[in-house]
Amino acid sequence: MLVDFVLYTISVAIASNVTAQISNIPMLSGTNFKAWKDTVKIVLSCMDLDLALRAEQPTSTPKNLNEVKIEKWECSNRMCLMIMKHSIPKTFRGSIIESKSAKKFLEEIEQYFVKNKKSEASSLLAKLVSQKYKGKWKIREYIMEMSHLASKLKSFKMEFSEELLVHLVLISLPAHFGQFKVSYNTQKEKWSLNELISHYVQEEERQQWDKTENAHLASTFQKKKKKRGKDDVE
């Protein structure tokens, strides 16, 4: 009975460890392929199941000298496929050519996402150059979002100089920043992105203060007008 209990405890512990390892693999999505692939390789390596990803399938010989190697490779290949498919949504599986080889299956997935990278890069580029400030965010957050889009494009080997990014920001701003843009374009000095943010934050605060002051003056004028009207009646 004690032996059975010990064996049961060990099997539960092993199963729990396997489940914990597999749960570390993120579900594959359209934006996390690299992280998914790295995690899959680490988990399979830690579980000593990555033989099928590292080596080609051994061939049998007339004397069956490779029988043990073949069995170990097939076990690795089967487990690799099961674990990878477990973390791939069914919607993706339909787009990927099924393969009996874990290594080829991983390569097929990679090819699928290489094609998608071109589409993603085009979308990011289109979003960056078509950005328009509509006042939903503070100017600082808006410029930082444009900078974030530009940094994402670096992963696709599409780099924007800071000067170009500054000009893209200037172009994307609305008409009420027009005088400020003219002022920048007529001076010799070039601003860094941080300097641009600093100047625009000041300009935004100045415009906000002007709006508040104008609203206050208008309110004061209306009150005086009403009071004058009452005095005239009296």
NORFENQUI-V887289 format. One record per backbone hydrogen bond with DSSP energy under -1.0 kcal/mol. NH is the residue of the N-H (numbers start at 1). CO is the residue of the C=O. Records with the same first field share a line. If there is no record, write none. Layout:
NH->CO + CO
This chain:
5->1
6->2
7->3
8->4
9->5
10->6
11->7
12->8
13->9
14->10
15->11
16->12
17->13
18->14
19->15
20->16
21->17
22->18
23->19
24->21
25->22
28->87
36->32
37->33
38->34
39->35
40->36
41->37
42->38
43->39
44->40
45->41
46->42
47->43
48->45
49->44
53->50
54->50
55->51
64->61
67->64
70->66
71->67
72->68
73->69
74->70
75->71
76->72
77->73
78->74
79->75
80->76
81->77
82->78
83->79
84->80
85->81
86->82
87->84
88->85
92->89
93->89
94->90
95->92
105->101
106->102
107->103
108->104
109->105
110->106
111->107
112->108
113->109
114->110
115->111
116->112
117->113
119->115
120->116
121->117
122->118
123->119
124->120
125->121
126->122
127->123
128->124
129->125
130->126
133->172
142->138
143->139
144->140
145->141
146->142
147->143
148->144
149->145
150->146
151->147
152->148
153->149
155->152
156->153
157->154
158->153
165->161
166->162
167->163
168->164
169->165
170->166
171->167
172->168
177->174
178->175
181->177
182->178
183->179
184->180
185->181
186->182
187->184
196->192
197->193
198->194
199->195
200->196
201->197
202->198
203->199
204->200
205->201
206->202
207->203
208->204
209->205
210->206
211->207
212->208
213->209
214->210
215->211
216->212
217->213
218->214
219->215
220->216
221->217
222->218
223->219
224->220
225->221
226->222
227->223
228->224
229->225
230->226
231->227
232->228
233->229
234->230
